């Protein structure tokens, strides 16, 4: 799992590469949670995430709750159709703003 973090003036972009499963979900959660500050805007780029297990879904929900508790905003970008379908069936998709491209994700965060 590769995690690249970059920051602009108001948005933190976290680019994930690889599977998010039981062996990587905790690492992702720990790195992203440190970014959750009051009013933070985090864009999670999942374009290069081909697979996400239930541990990954739990991690996303936990991130959402932590960021929201601090009046922040979390946007998911480039979620694979299979992952999106699973999130939809489980009801997780309704918690998140999802965008197809990095640019549209940035626009969504700026307007939030």
Gaussian input, Z-matrix of N, CA and C with variables (Angstrom, degrees):
# hf/3-21g

backbone

0 1
 N
 C     1     B1
 C     2     B2     1     A1
 N     3     B3     2     A2     1     D1
 C     4     B4     3     A3     2     D2
 C     5     B5     4     A4     3     D3
 N     6     B6     5     A5     4     D4
 C     7     B7     6     A6     5     D5
 C     8     B8     7     A7     6     D6
 N     9     B9     8     A8     7     D7
 C    10    B10     9     A9     8     D8
 C    11    B11    10    A10     9     D9
 N    12    B12    11    A11    10    D10
 C    13    B13    12    A12    11    D11
 C    14    B14    13    A13    12    D12
 N    15    B15    14    A14    13    D13
 C    16    B16    15    A15    14    D14
 C    17    B17    16    A16    15    D15
 N    18    B18    17    A17    16    D16
 C    19    B19    18    A18    17    D17
 C    20    B20    19    A19    18    D18
 N    21    B21    20    A20    19    D19
 C    22    B22    21    A21    20    D20
 C    23    B23    22    A22    21    D21
 N    24    B24    23    A23    22    D22
 C    25    B25    24    A24    23    D23
 C    26    B26    25    A25    24    D24
 N    27    B27    26    A26    25    D25
 C    28    B28    27    A27    26    D26
 C    29    B29    28    A28    27    D27
 N    30    B30    29    A29    28    D28
 C    31    B31    30    A30    29    D29
 C    32    B32    31    A31    30    D30
 N    33    B33    32    A32    31    D31
 C    34    B34    33    A33    32    D32
 C    35    B35    34    A34    33    D33
 N    36    B36    35    A35    34    D34
 C    37    B37    36    A36    35    D35
 C    38    B38    37    A37    36    D36
 N    39    B39    38    A38    37    D37
 C    40    B40    39    A39    38    D38
 C    41    B41    40    A40    39    D39
 N    42    B42    41    A41    40    D40
 C    43    B43    42    A42    41    D41
 C    44    B44    43    A43    42    D42
 N    45    B45    44    A44    43    D43
 C    46    B46    45    A45    44    D44
 C    47    B47    46    A46    45    D45
 N    48    B48    47    A47    46    D46
 C    49    B49    48    A48    47    D47
 C    50    B50    49    A49    48    D48
 N    51    B51    50    A50    49    D49
 C    52    B52    51    A51    50    D50
 C    53    B53    52    A52    51    D51
 N    54    B54    53    A53    52    D52
 C    55    B55    54    A54    53    D53
 C    56    B56    55    A55    54    D54
 N    57    B57    56    A56    55    D55
 C    58    B58    57    A57    56    D56
 C    59    B59    58    A58    57    D57
 N    60    B60    59    A59    58    D58
 C    61    B61    60    A60    59    D59
 C    62    B62    61    A61    60    D60
 N    63    B63    62    A62    61    D61
 C    64    B64    63    A63    62    D62
 C    65    B65    64    A64    63    D63
 N    66    B66    65    A65    64    D64
 C    67    B67    66    A66    65    D65
 C    68    B68    67    A67    66    D66
 N    69    B69    68    A68    67    D67
 C    70    B70    69    A69    68    D68
 C    71    B71    70    A70    69    D69
 N    72    B72    71    A71    70    D70
 C    73    B73    72    A72    71    D71
 C    74    B74    73    A73    72    D72
 N    75    B75    74    A74    73    D73
 C    76    B76    75    A75    74    D74
 C    77    B77    76    A76    75    D75
 N    78    B78    77    A77    76    D76
 C    79    B79    78    A78    77    D77
 C    80    B80    79    A79    78    D78
 N    81    B81    80    A80    79    D79
 C    82    B82    81    A81    80    D80
 C    83    B83    82    A82    81    D81
 N    84    B84    83    A83    82    D82
 C    85    B85    84    A84    83    D83
 C    86    B86    85    A85    84    D84
 N    87    B87    86    A86    85    D85
 C    88    B88    87    A87    86    D86
 C    89    B89    88    A88    87    D87
 N    90    B90    89    A89    88    D88
 C    91    B91    90    A90    89    D89
 C    92    B92    91    A91    90    D90
 N    93    B93    92    A92    91    D91
 C    94    B94    93    A93    92    D92
 C    95    B95    94    A94    93    D93
 N    96    B96    95    A95    94    D94
 C    97    B97    96    A96    95    D95
 C    98    B98    97    A97    96    D96
 N    99    B99    98    A98    97    D97
 C   100   B100    99    A99    98    D98
 C   101   B101   100   A100    99    D99
 N   102   B102   101   A101   100   D100
 C   103   B103   102   A102   101   D101
 C   104   B104   103   A103   102   D102
 N   105   B105   104   A104   103   D103
 C   106   B106   105   A105   104   D104
 C   107   B107   106   A106   105   D105
 N   108   B108   107   A107   106   D106
 C   109   B109   108   A108   107   D107
 C   110   B110   109   A109   108   D108
 N   111   B111   110   A110   109   D109
 C   112   B112   111   A111   110   D110
 C   113   B113   112   A112   111   D111
 N   114   B114   113   A113   112   D112
 C   115   B115   114   A114   113   D113
 C   116   B116   115   A115   114   D114
 N   117   B117   116   A116   115   D115
 C   118   B118   117   A117   116   D116
 C   119   B119   118   A118   117   D117
 N   120   B120   119   A119   118   D118
 C   121   B121   120   A120   119   D119
 C   122   B122   121   A121   120   D120
 N   123   B123   122   A122   121   D121
 C   124   B124   123   A123   122   D122
 C   125   B125   124   A124   123   D123
 N   126   B126   125   A125   124   D124
 C   127   B127   126   A126   125   D125
 C   128   B128   127   A127   126   D126
 N   129   B129   128   A128   127   D127
 C   130   B130   129   A129   128   D128
 C   131   B131   130   A130   129   D129
 N   132   B132   131   A131   130   D130
 C   133   B133   132   A132   131   D131
 C   134   B134   133   A133   132   D132
 N   135   B135   134   A134   133   D133
 C   136   B136   135   A135   134   D134
 C   137   B137   136   A136   135   D135
 N   138   B138   137   A137   136   D136
 C   139   B139   138   A138   137   D137
 C   140   B140   139   A139   138   D138
 N   141   B141   140   A140   139   D139
 C   142   B142   141   A141   140   D140
 C   143   B143   142   A142   141   D141
 N   144   B144   143   A143   142   D142
 C   145   B145   144   A144   143   D143
 C   146   B146   145   A145   144   D144
 N   147   B147   146   A146   145   D145
 C   148   B148   147   A147   146   D146
 C   149   B149   148   A148   147   D147
 N   150   B150   149   A149   148   D148
 C   151   B151   150   A150   149   D149
 C   152   B152   151   A151   150   D150
 N   153   B153   152   A152   151   D151
 C   154   B154   153   A153   152   D152
 C   155   B155   154   A154   153   D153
 N   156   B156   155   A155   154   D154
 C   157   B157   156   A156   155   D155
 C   158   B158   157   A157   156   D156
 N   159   B159   158   A158   157   D157
 C   160   B160   159   A159   158   D158
 C   161   B161   160   A160   159   D159
 N   162   B162   161   A161   160   D160
 C   163   B163   162   A162   161   D161
 C   164   B164   163   A163   162   D162
 N   165   B165   164   A164   163   D163
 C   166   B166   165   A165   164   D164
 C   167   B167   166   A166   165   D165
 N   168   B168   167   A167   166   D166
 C   169   B169   168   A168   167   D167
 C   170   B170   169   A169   168   D168
 N   171   B171   170   A170   169   D169
 C   172   B172   171   A171   170   D170
 C   173   B173   172   A172   171   D171
 N   174   B174   173   A173   172   D172
 C   175   B175   174   A174   173   D173
 C   176   B176   175   A175   174   D174
 N   177   B177   176   A176   175   D175
 C   178   B178   177   A177   176   D176
 C   179   B179   178   A178   177   D177
 N   180   B180   179   A179   178   D178
 C   181   B181   180   A180   179   D179
 C   182   B182   181   A181   180   D180
 N   183   B183   182   A182   181   D181
 C   184   B184   183   A183   182   D182
 C   185   B185   184   A184   183   D183
 N   186   B186   185   A185   184   D184
 C   187   B187   186   A186   185   D185
 C   188   B188   187   A187   186   D186
 N   189   B189   188   A188   187   D187
 C   190   B190   189   A189   188   D188
 C   191   B191   190   A190   189   D189
 N   192   B192   191   A191   190   D190
 C   193   B193   192   A192   191   D191
 C   194   B194   193   A193   192   D192
 N   195   B195   194   A194   193   D193
 C   196   B196   195   A195   194   D194
 C   197   B197   196   A196   195   D195
 N   198   B198   197   A197   196   D196
 C   199   B199   198   A198   197   D197
 C   200   B200   199   A199   198   D198
 N   201   B201   200   A200   199   D199
 C   202   B202   201   A201   200   D200
 C   203   B203   202   A202   201   D201
 N   204   B204   203   A203   202   D202
 C   205   B205   204   A204   203   D203
 C   206   B206   205   A205   204   D204
 N   207   B207   206   A206   205   D205
 C   208   B208   207   A207   206   D206
 C   209   B209   208   A208   207   D207
 N   210   B210   209   A209   208   D208
 C   211   B211   210   A210   209   D209
 C   212   B212   211   A211   210   D210
 N   213   B213   212   A212   211   D211
 C   214   B214   213   A213   212   D212
 C   215   B215   214   A214   213   D213
 N   216   B216   215   A215   214   D214
 C   217   B217   216   A216   215   D215
 C   218   B218   217   A217   216   D216
 N   219   B219   218   A218   217   D217
 C   220   B220   219   A219   218   D218
 C   221   B221   220   A220   219   D219
 N   222   B222   221   A221   220   D220
 C   223   B223   222   A222   221   D221
 C   224   B224   223   A223   222   D222
 N   225   B225   224   A224   223   D223
 C   226   B226   225   A225   224   D224
 C   227   B227   226   A226   225   D225
 N   228   B228   227   A227   226   D226
 C   229   B229   228   A228   227   D227
 C   230   B230   229   A229   228   D228
 N   231   B231   230   A230   229   D229
 C   232   B232   231   A231   230   D230
 C   233   B233   232   A232   231   D231
 N   234   B234   233   A233   232   D232
 C   235   B235   234   A234   233   D233
 C   236   B236   235   A235   234   D234
 N   237   B237   236   A236   235   D235
 C   238   B238   237   A237   236   D236
 C   239   B239   238   A238   237   D237
 N   240   B240   239   A239   238   D238
 C   241   B241   240   A240   239   D239
 C   242   B242   241   A241   240   D240
 N   243   B243   242   A242   241   D241
 C   244   B244   243   A243   242   D242
 C   245   B245   244   A244   243   D243
 N   246   B246   245   A245   244   D244
 C   247   B247   246   A246   245   D245
 C   248   B248   247   A247   246   D246
 N   249   B249   248   A248   247   D247
 C   250   B250   249   A249   248   D248
 C   251   B251   250   A250   249   D249
 N   252   B252   251   A251   250   D250
 C   253   B253   252   A252   251   D251
 C   254   B254   253   A253   252   D252
 N   255   B255   254   A254   253   D253
 C   256   B256   255   A255   254   D254
 C   257   B257   256   A256   255   D255
 N   258   B258   257   A257   256   D256
 C   259   B259   258   A258   257   D257
 C   260   B260   259   A259   258   D258
 N   261   B261   260   A260   259   D259
 C   262   B262   261   A261   260   D260
 C   263   B263   262   A262   261   D261
 N   264   B264   263   A263   262   D262
 C   265   B265   264   A264   263   D263
 C   266   B266   265   A265   264   D264
 N   267   B267   266   A266   265   D265
 C   268   B268   267   A267   266   D266
 C   269   B269   268   A268   267   D267
 N   270   B270   269   A269   268   D268
 C   271   B271   270   A270   269   D269
 C   272   B272   271   A271   270   D270
 N   273   B273   272   A272   271   D271
 C   274   B274   273   A273   272   D272
 C   275   B275   274   A274   273   D273
 N   276   B276   275   A275   274   D274
 C   277   B277   276   A276   275   D275
 C   278   B278   277   A277   276   D276
 N   279   B279   278   A278   277   D277
 C   280   B280   279   A279   278   D278
 C   281   B281   280   A280   279   D279
 N   282   B282   281   A281   280   D280
 C   283   B283   282   A282   281   D281
 C   284   B284   283   A283   282   D282
 N   285   B285   284   A284   283   D283
 C   286   B286   285   A285   284   D284
 C   287   B287   286   A286   285   D285
 N   288   B288   287   A287   286   D286
 C   289   B289   288   A288   287   D287
 C   290   B290   289   A289   288   D288
 N   291   B291   290   A290   289   D289
 C   292   B292   291   A291   290   D290
 C   293   B293   292   A292   291   D291
 N   294   B294   293   A293   292   D292
 C   295   B295   294   A294   293   D293
 C   296   B296   295   A295   294   D294
 N   297   B297   296   A296   295   D295
 C   298   B298   297   A297   296   D296
 C   299   B299   298   A298   297   D297
 N   300   B300   299   A299   298   D298
 C   301   B301   300   A300   299   D299
 C   302   B302   301   A301   300   D300
 N   303   B303   302   A302   301   D301
 C   304   B304   303   A303   302   D302
 C   305   B305   304   A304   303   D303
 N   306   B306   305   A305   304   D304
 C   307   B307   306   A306   305   D305
 C   308   B308   307   A307   306   D306
 N   309   B309   308   A308   307   D307
 C   310   B310   309   A309   308   D308
 C   311   B311   310   A310   309   D309
 N   312   B312   311   A311   310   D310
 C   313   B313   312   A312   311   D311
 C   314   B314   313   A313   312   D312
 N   315   B315   314   A314   313   D313
 C   316   B316   315   A315   314   D314
 C   317   B317   316   A316   315   D315
 N   318   B318   317   A317   316   D316
 C   319   B319   318   A318   317   D317
 C   320   B320   319   A319   318   D318
 N   321   B321   320   A320   319   D319
 C   322   B322   321   A321   320   D320
 C   323   B323   322   A322   321   D321
 N   324   B324   323   A323   322   D322
 C   325   B325   324   A324   323   D323
 C   326   B326   325   A325   324   D324
 N   327   B327   326   A326   325   D325
 C   328   B328   327   A327   326   D326
 C   329   B329   328   A328   327   D327
 N   330   B330   329   A329   328   D328
 C   331   B331   330   A330   329   D329
 C   332   B332   331   A331   330   D330
 N   333   B333   332   A332   331   D331
 C   334   B334   333   A333   332   D332
 C   335   B335   334   A334   333   D333

   B1=1.4535
   B2=1.5282
   B3=1.3125
   B4=1.4568
   B5=1.5203
   B6=1.3251
   B7=1.4568
   B8=1.5275
   B9=1.3246
   B10=1.4623
   B11=1.5254
   B12=1.3293
   B13=1.4586
   B14=1.5223
   B15=1.3260
   B16=1.4580
   B17=1.5224
   B18=1.3095
   B19=1.4594
   B20=1.5184
   B21=1.3286
   B22=1.4535
   B23=1.5247
   B24=1.2957
   B25=1.4627
   B26=1.5270
   B27=1.3164
   B28=1.4611
   B29=1.5316
   B30=1.3168
   B31=1.4688
   B32=1.5207
   B33=1.3344
   B34=1.4619
   B35=1.5180
   B36=1.3343
   B37=1.4634
   B38=1.5297
   B39=1.3307
   B40=1.4600
   B41=1.5177
   B42=1.3366
   B43=1.4618
   B44=1.5257
   B45=1.3297
   B46=1.4624
   B47=1.5166
   B48=1.3295
   B49=1.4575
   B50=1.5169
   B51=1.3386
   B52=1.4592
   B53=1.5198
   B54=1.3185
   B55=1.4602
   B56=1.5308
   B57=1.3323
   B58=1.4623
   B59=1.5309
   B60=1.3260
   B61=1.4598
   B62=1.5301
   B63=1.3188
   B64=1.4668
   B65=1.5286
   B66=1.3286
   B67=1.4609
   B68=1.5287
   B69=1.3304
   B70=1.4694
   B71=1.5290
   B72=1.3260
   B73=1.4723
   B74=1.5231
   B75=1.3222
   B76=1.4626
   B77=1.5266
   B78=1.3264
   B79=1.4668
   B80=1.5310
   B81=1.3216
   B82=1.4611
   B83=1.5300
   B84=1.3234
   B85=1.4592
   B86=1.5261
   B87=1.3240
   B88=1.4637
   B89=1.5290
   B90=1.3266
   B91=1.4727
   B92=1.5198
   B93=1.3258
   B94=1.4595
   B95=1.5294
   B96=1.3208
   B97=1.4628
   B98=1.5223
   B99=1.3231
   B100=1.4642
   B101=1.5313
   B102=1.3165
   B103=1.4648
   B104=1.5288
   B105=1.3276
   B106=1.4600
   B107=1.5218
   B108=1.3202
   B109=1.4564
   B110=1.5249
   B111=1.3132
   B112=1.4667
   B113=1.5308
   B114=1.3271
   B115=1.4569
   B116=1.5188
   B117=1.3120
   B118=1.4741
   B119=1.5281
   B120=1.3285
   B121=1.4614
   B122=1.5172
   B123=1.3414
   B124=1.4584
   B125=1.5220
   B126=1.3222
   B127=1.4534
   B128=1.5286
   B129=1.3068
   B130=1.4623
   B131=1.5280
   B132=1.3395
   B133=1.4637
   B134=1.5232
   B135=1.3318
   B136=1.4639
   B137=1.5251
   B138=1.3235
   B139=1.4553
   B140=1.5305
   B141=1.3233
   B142=1.4684
   B143=1.5286
   B144=1.3418
   B145=1.4708
   B146=1.5251
   B147=1.3540
   B148=1.4652
   B149=1.5314
   B150=1.3459
   B151=1.4693
   B152=1.5204
   B153=1.3423
   B154=1.4567
   B155=1.5228
   B156=1.3279
   B157=1.4631
   B158=1.5276
   B159=1.3263
   B160=1.4651
   B161=1.5293
   B162=1.3242
   B163=1.4720
   B164=1.5249
   B165=1.3123
   B166=1.4591
   B167=1.5143
   B168=1.3290
   B169=1.4646
   B170=1.5212
   B171=1.3316
   B172=1.4703
   B173=1.5235
   B174=1.3309
   B175=1.4553
   B176=1.5323
   B177=1.3320
   B178=1.4638
   B179=1.5220
   B180=1.3286
   B181=1.4574
   B182=1.5287
   B183=1.3142
   B184=1.4577
   B185=1.5326
   B186=1.3304
   B187=1.4659
   B188=1.5213
   B189=1.3200
   B190=1.4606
   B191=1.5304
   B192=1.3199
   B193=1.4715
   B194=1.5276
   B195=1.3294
   B196=1.4657
   B197=1.5369
   B198=1.3171
   B199=1.4627
   B200=1.5288
   B201=1.3294
   B202=1.4663
   B203=1.5251
   B204=1.3212
   B205=1.4631
   B206=1.5252
   B207=1.3253
   B208=1.4696
   B209=1.5277
   B210=1.3419
   B211=1.4665
   B212=1.5293
   B213=1.3329
   B214=1.4555
   B215=1.5170
   B216=1.3250
   B217=1.4616
   B218=1.5244
   B219=1.3340
   B220=1.4586
   B221=1.5215
   B222=1.3373
   B223=1.4627
   B224=1.5244
   B225=1.3350
   B226=1.4611
   B227=1.5235
   B228=1.3239
   B229=1.4667
   B230=1.5244
   B231=1.3300
   B232=1.4568
   B233=1.5160
   B234=1.3130
   B235=1.4633
   B236=1.5283
   B237=1.3296
   B238=1.4677
   B239=1.5280
   B240=1.3284
   B241=1.4660
   B242=1.5303
   B243=1.3269
   B244=1.4700
   B245=1.5226
   B246=1.3250
   B247=1.4678
   B248=1.5270
   B249=1.3165
   B250=1.4689
   B251=1.5301
   B252=1.3277
   B253=1.4688
   B254=1.5266
   B255=1.3275
   B256=1.4623
   B257=1.5271
   B258=1.3168
   B259=1.4597
   B260=1.5218
   B261=1.3270
   B262=1.4595
   B263=1.5276
   B264=1.3190
   B265=1.4681
   B266=1.5301
   B267=1.3347
   B268=1.4637
   B269=1.5272
   B270=1.3303
   B271=1.4558
   B272=1.5201
   B273=1.3223
   B274=1.4605
   B275=1.5291
   B276=1.3264
   B277=1.4583
   B278=1.5228
   B279=1.3357
   B280=1.4638
   B281=1.5285
   B282=1.3212
   B283=1.4636
   B284=1.5252
   B285=1.3178
   B286=1.4559
   B287=1.5196
   B288=1.3288
   B289=1.4531
   B290=1.5222
   B291=1.3300
   B292=1.4604
   B293=1.5216
   B294=1.3180
   B295=1.4640
   B296=1.5218
   B297=1.3182
   B298=1.4633
   B299=1.5251
   B300=1.3369
   B301=1.4623
   B302=1.5251
   B303=1.3136
   B304=1.4609
   B305=1.5286
   B306=1.3218
   B307=1.4697
   B308=1.5302
   B309=1.3302
   B310=1.4694
   B311=1.5306
   B312=1.3276
   B313=1.4619
   B314=1.5123
   B315=1.3217
   B316=1.4704
   B317=1.5310
   B318=1.3163
   B319=1.4698
   B320=1.5287
   B321=1.3427
   B322=1.4655
   B323=1.5272
   B324=1.3237
   B325=1.4669
   B326=1.5274
   B327=1.3125
   B328=1.4657
   B329=1.5207
   B330=1.3234
   B331=1.4667
   B332=1.5242
   B333=1.3135
   B334=1.4767
   B335=1.5181
   A1=108.37
   A2=115.52
   A3=120.96
   A4=108.35
   A5=115.92
   A6=121.93
   A7=107.38
   A8=116.49
   A9=121.32
   A10=108.32
   A11=116.34
   A12=121.14
   A13=108.95
   A14=115.69
   A15=120.79
   A16=107.71
   A17=115.73
   A18=119.24
   A19=110.38
   A20=114.84
   A21=120.63
   A22=105.75
   A23=117.13
   A24=120.73
   A25=112.33
   A26=116.91
   A27=118.75
   A28=114.82
   A29=118.02
   A30=120.87
   A31=110.67
   A32=114.82
   A33=121.09
   A34=107.71
   A35=116.42
   A36=122.00
   A37=108.25
   A38=115.61
   A39=121.86
   A40=106.91
   A41=116.10
   A42=121.34
   A43=108.28
   A44=115.45
   A45=121.52
   A46=109.60
   A47=116.13
   A48=120.82
   A49=108.73
   A50=115.35
   A51=121.18
   A52=110.87
   A53=115.23
   A54=121.46
   A55=110.53
   A56=115.41
   A57=120.49
   A58=105.50
   A59=114.47
   A60=120.06
   A61=109.14
   A62=116.42
   A63=120.94
   A64=112.45
   A65=117.76
   A66=119.65
   A67=113.41
   A68=118.71
   A69=120.56
   A70=114.29
   A71=118.00
   A72=121.29
   A73=112.19
   A74=117.60
   A75=120.88
   A76=110.98
   A77=116.90
   A78=120.94
   A79=110.59
   A80=116.68
   A81=121.05
   A82=109.13
   A83=116.58
   A84=120.78
   A85=111.38
   A86=116.82
   A87=120.28
   A88=111.73
   A89=116.73
   A90=119.69
   A91=111.93
   A92=117.07
   A93=119.61
   A94=111.26
   A95=117.93
   A96=119.82
   A97=112.47
   A98=117.26
   A99=119.14
   A100=111.46
   A101=116.53
   A102=121.78
   A103=112.24
   A104=116.62
   A105=121.51
   A106=110.31
   A107=114.41
   A108=121.91
   A109=107.40
   A110=117.83
   A111=118.77
   A112=111.88
   A113=115.37
   A114=121.64
   A115=115.25
   A116=117.60
   A117=120.16
   A118=111.51
   A119=114.57
   A120=121.86
   A121=106.87
   A122=115.38
   A123=121.26
   A124=109.71
   A125=115.38
   A126=121.77
   A127=107.33
   A128=116.33
   A129=122.08
   A130=107.91
   A131=116.14
   A132=121.99
   A133=108.85
   A134=115.54
   A135=121.94
   A136=111.77
   A137=116.69
   A138=121.76
   A139=112.09
   A140=117.40
   A141=121.83
   A142=112.48
   A143=116.16
   A144=121.63
   A145=107.57
   A146=117.10
   A147=119.63
   A148=113.81
   A149=116.86
   A150=119.72
   A151=109.46
   A152=115.19
   A153=120.86
   A154=108.53
   A155=115.80
   A156=120.92
   A157=109.74
   A158=115.99
   A159=120.48
   A160=110.60
   A161=117.69
   A162=120.68
   A163=110.01
   A164=117.06
   A165=121.34
   A166=111.60
   A167=116.99
   A168=120.77
   A169=110.82
   A170=116.95
   A171=120.76
   A172=110.54
   A173=116.19
   A174=121.15
   A175=109.97
   A176=117.98
   A177=120.84
   A178=111.43
   A179=116.74
   A180=120.63
   A181=110.49
   A182=117.27
   A183=121.52
   A184=110.62
   A185=116.86
   A186=120.66
   A187=110.60
   A188=115.52
   A189=120.16
   A190=110.41
   A191=116.45
   A192=120.64
   A193=111.64
   A194=117.04
   A195=121.00
   A196=111.23
   A197=116.65
   A198=120.69
   A199=110.32
   A200=116.71
   A201=120.99
   A202=111.54
   A203=117.33
   A204=121.40
   A205=111.76
   A206=115.89
   A207=120.87
   A208=111.19
   A209=115.50
   A210=121.59
   A211=112.17
   A212=116.20
   A213=121.03
   A214=111.49
   A215=115.39
   A216=121.36
   A217=108.60
   A218=116.23
   A219=123.09
   A220=108.46
   A221=116.64
   A222=121.94
   A223=108.39
   A224=116.48
   A225=122.62
   A226=109.17
   A227=116.07
   A228=121.06
   A229=109.93
   A230=115.81
   A231=121.29
   A232=114.94
   A233=117.12
   A234=120.51
   A235=109.19
   A236=116.41
   A237=121.78
   A238=110.09
   A239=116.25
   A240=121.08
   A241=112.61
   A242=117.35
   A243=119.86
   A244=111.40
   A245=115.91
   A246=120.10
   A247=109.60
   A248=116.06
   A249=120.46
   A250=110.79
   A251=116.65
   A252=120.55
   A253=110.67
   A254=116.70
   A255=120.87
   A256=110.38
   A257=116.74
   A258=120.65
   A259=110.98
   A260=116.60
   A261=121.09
   A262=110.65
   A263=116.72
   A264=121.88
   A265=111.19
   A266=116.53
   A267=120.43
   A268=112.98
   A269=116.90
   A270=120.66
   A271=113.61
   A272=117.73
   A273=121.54
   A274=112.06
   A275=116.67
   A276=120.72
   A277=112.05
   A278=116.76
   A279=120.60
   A280=112.95
   A281=118.17
   A282=121.20
   A283=112.58
   A284=117.13
   A285=121.28
   A286=113.86
   A287=114.24
   A288=121.13
   A289=104.84
   A290=116.97
   A291=120.44
   A292=108.96
   A293=115.16
   A294=121.99
   A295=108.59
   A296=115.83
   A297=120.48
   A298=112.88
   A299=116.54
   A300=119.51
   A301=111.07
   A302=114.57
   A303=121.40
   A304=110.42
   A305=116.13
   A306=120.18
   A307=111.93
   A308=116.70
   A309=118.69
   A310=110.39
   A311=117.51
   A312=121.01
   A313=111.32
   A314=116.48
   A315=120.88
   A316=110.31
   A317=116.45
   A318=120.64
   A319=110.16
   A320=116.60
   A321=121.00
   A322=110.76
   A323=117.36
   A324=120.24
   A325=112.01
   A326=116.82
   A327=119.79
   A328=111.73
   A329=116.37
   A330=120.00
   A331=111.84
   A332=116.71
   A333=120.09
   A334=111.03
   D1=123.36
   D2=174.68
   D3=-106.45
   D4=133.75
   D5=179.79
   D6=-126.49
   D7=115.76
   D8=178.83
   D9=-113.52
   D10=127.95
   D11=-177.75
   D12=-117.29
   D13=127.58
   D14=175.06
   D15=-132.14
   D16=153.43
   D17=-175.80
   D18=-134.07
   D19=133.48
   D20=171.16
   D21=-102.20
   D22=-168.82
   D23=-177.88
   D24=-55.00
   D25=-44.07
   D26=-174.32
   D27=-125.90
   D28=-8.69
   D29=-175.58
   D30=-123.72
   D31=134.76
   D32=174.29
   D33=-103.60
   D34=124.67
   D35=179.53
   D36=-104.21
   D37=124.11
   D38=177.30
   D39=-113.84
   D40=113.23
   D41=-178.65
   D42=-100.82
   D43=120.07
   D44=179.21
   D45=-102.17
   D46=141.99
   D47=175.87
   D48=-138.20
   D49=117.92
   D50=179.88
   D51=121.34
   D52=178.20
   D53=179.84
   D54=-73.15
   D55=141.49
   D56=172.94
   D57=-107.08
   D58=104.37
   D59=-177.26
   D60=-137.38
   D61=-166.77
   D62=-176.38
   D63=-58.05
   D64=-30.24
   D65=-177.68
   D66=-86.28
   D67=-13.70
   D68=-177.72
   D69=-119.95
   D70=-18.52
   D71=-174.62
   D72=-59.57
   D73=-40.94
   D74=-178.75
   D75=-64.20
   D76=-40.89
   D77=178.53
   D78=-61.83
   D79=-44.08
   D80=179.37
   D81=-62.88
   D82=-47.29
   D83=-178.33
   D84=-59.71
   D85=-45.85
   D86=-178.52
   D87=-61.95
   D88=-41.73
   D89=-178.61
   D90=-71.12
   D91=-39.17
   D92=-177.21
   D93=-77.05
   D94=-36.45
   D95=-179.28
   D96=-61.83
   D97=-30.69
   D98=178.23
   D99=-66.50
   D100=-17.82
   D101=179.99
   D102=-87.54
   D103=-14.32
   D104=-176.20
   D105=-78.62
   D106=95.91
   D107=177.47
   D108=-113.59
   D109=164.15
   D110=178.51
   D111=-53.48
   D112=125.13
   D113=178.59
   D114=75.86
   D115=11.75
   D116=-177.18
   D117=-67.81
   D118=151.13
   D119=176.32
   D120=-122.19
   D121=113.27
   D122=-174.81
   D123=-118.34
   D124=129.28
   D125=176.29
   D126=-110.42
   D127=118.90
   D128=-179.41
   D129=-100.00
   D130=105.50
   D131=-178.78
   D132=-85.87
   D133=109.19
   D134=-176.46
   D135=-109.13
   D136=20.84
   D137=-178.07
   D138=-56.65
   D139=-35.16
   D140=-177.33
   D141=-104.14
   D142=27.98
   D143=175.69
   D144=-108.63
   D145=102.52
   D146=-177.41
   D147=-81.54
   D148=-21.41
   D149=-173.86
   D150=-145.02
   D151=141.22
   D152=174.60
   D153=-139.13
   D154=124.37
   D155=179.46
   D156=-85.75
   D157=-179.96
   D158=177.37
   D159=-61.25
   D160=-31.60
   D161=176.40
   D162=-63.51
   D163=-37.80
   D164=177.07
   D165=-66.78
   D166=-40.38
   D167=177.80
   D168=-63.79
   D169=-42.65
   D170=177.28
   D171=-61.64
   D172=-40.05
   D173=178.94
   D174=-62.27
   D175=-43.75
   D176=178.91
   D177=-61.25
   D178=-43.47
   D179=-179.99
   D180=-64.41
   D181=-40.11
   D182=177.70
   D183=-63.38
   D184=-43.84
   D185=177.28
   D186=-60.36
   D187=-44.58
   D188=179.63
   D189=-57.61
   D190=-46.99
   D191=-178.27
   D192=-64.16
   D193=-43.03
   D194=-179.08
   D195=-65.99
   D196=-45.10
   D197=-179.87
   D198=-65.90
   D199=-43.81
   D200=-179.95
   D201=-64.66
   D202=-37.24
   D203=179.41
   D204=-62.01
   D205=-24.77
   D206=179.37
   D207=-101.84
   D208=22.50
   D209=178.91
   D210=59.26
   D211=29.57
   D212=179.04
   D213=-97.65
   D214=-178.71
   D215=-178.77
   D216=-134.75
   D217=134.93
   D218=179.10
   D219=-123.30
   D220=125.08
   D221=178.78
   D222=-121.36
   D223=135.74
   D224=177.57
   D225=-100.66
   D226=134.96
   D227=-179.50
   D228=-123.60
   D229=139.97
   D230=172.90
   D231=68.36
   D232=34.80
   D233=-179.80
   D234=-72.29
   D235=126.40
   D236=179.98
   D237=-59.81
   D238=147.13
   D239=-177.90
   D240=-55.11
   D241=-42.61
   D242=-179.93
   D243=-61.36
   D244=-42.40
   D245=179.39
   D246=-67.58
   D247=-42.03
   D248=179.19
   D249=-62.29
   D250=-40.65
   D251=178.14
   D252=-61.95
   D253=-44.48
   D254=178.94
   D255=-63.24
   D256=-42.36
   D257=179.02
   D258=-64.23
   D259=-35.29
   D260=179.19
   D261=-67.84
   D262=-47.44
   D263=-178.57
   D264=-61.93
   D265=-38.21
   D266=-177.66
   D267=-83.69
   D268=-7.42
   D269=-179.73
   D270=87.43
   D271=-1.09
   D272=-178.20
   D273=-69.71
   D274=-31.35
   D275=-174.56
   D276=-60.22
   D277=-31.71
   D278=-177.68
   D279=-65.87
   D280=-18.40
   D281=179.42
   D282=-79.35
   D283=-23.59
   D284=-168.05
   D285=-111.09
   D286=149.62
   D287=165.83
   D288=-90.65
   D289=125.55
   D290=178.71
   D291=-119.52
   D292=143.11
   D293=178.52
   D294=-132.98
   D295=154.75
   D296=-178.81
   D297=-81.53
   D298=-33.29
   D299=-175.47
   D300=-124.51
   D301=160.05
   D302=177.49
   D303=-59.43
   D304=-43.93
   D305=-178.74
   D306=-62.14
   D307=-43.01
   D308=-179.70
   D309=-69.62
   D310=-31.04
   D311=175.91
   D312=-66.17
   D313=-41.20
   D314=178.29
   D315=-64.70
   D316=-41.42
   D317=177.47
   D318=-61.01
   D319=-43.71
   D320=179.98
   D321=-61.82
   D322=-40.88
   D323=179.85
   D324=-70.73
   D325=-38.74
   D326=-179.86
   D327=-65.87
   D328=-32.27
   D329=-179.10
   D330=-85.73
   D331=-5.56
   D332=-178.15
   D333=-77.91

